[in-house]
Structure formats: C-alpha cells, structure tokens
Amino acid sequence: MQEKYLKNLGERIRSLRKEKKLTLSALCYKNGLEPSTVSRVEKAQVDVKLSTLLKIAEALEIKLVDLINFE
C-alpha cells in the first residue's frame, strides 16, 4: 500500500511540475530543496517527510491537500 501511495505521489508531483513548465532545478530553486531529493521523491525511492511535501506544494503554488489528492 505504501509503495503504491509513494508512486502515485511521485507521479503527481512530476505531472504538476511539468504542467507548470518547471524543471527540477527551477522547482528546487523555489523551495530550497536539493534536486536529488525531489528526484527521489518523484521516483518513489524515498519516504517523503511532511516538511518536504509542504515545500514542494508551496513551490508549485498549490495547497498540500491538492498535492496529495489523487482522485
């Protein structure tokens, strides 16, 4: 279950980032995270912290709830 959730979350982040025409570097510049961190999140290679999700949502200019809503 957790792996599926992380995969869906990673795909959602990548999709929103591309929709907003942001490169990985541009997104990271906006939120202060390392590109390697966000890349691992997008690829579902790590358990992501809430603080990281908040930074990603902020950089994407969306609410956290909209980031984690897969429906």
Secondary structure, 3 states (H helix, E strand, C coil): CHHHHHHHHHHHHHHHHHHCCCCHHHHHHHHCCCHHHHHHHHCCCCCCCHHHHHHHHHHCCCCHHHHHCCC
